[in-house]
Amino acid sequence: LIASKVAQDYNCTAAITGKIDTVSDGKRCVQLSNGHAMLSSVTGTGCLTSALAGAFAGATSNSFISACGAILTTSIAGEIAYHRCGSYGTGSFHIALIDAISSMSNAIMIKYAHITEV
């Protein structure tokens, strides 16, 4: 996978987001299958995920876990936000996304995360 190659070549953690997100530190590689298509309709969700990655990186020295945590936070929050009020439109979805991120917990992550090791 491209993420694994990049991580190995640059001795870093690489994350590639999309319909299925891929994270690799060159030794491990996972695919994260959460999220909702409406995330791509709200400006700034990629920047939000990058900011979360920075926050997570400040909490642990494990960049692989940081990247996975940040991506899962955004994508799981996107699923929750859509179920709460996505049918109302992107404005309501955006607010529900922020609400879902602010109330994210370990229990929610464990319950909803779809992680496949590749």
HUKAQUI-V709670 format. One record per helix or strand of 3 or more residues. SS is the DSSP state (helix for helix, strand for strand). FROM is the first residue (numbers start at 0). TO is the last residue. If there is no record, write none. Layout:
{{SS,FROM,TO} {SS,FROM,TO}}
//
This chain:
{{helix,1,9} {strand,13,15} {strand,20,23} {strand,28,31} {helix,36,40} {helix,44,58} {helix,62,87} {helix,89,101} {helix,105,111} {strand,114,116}}
//
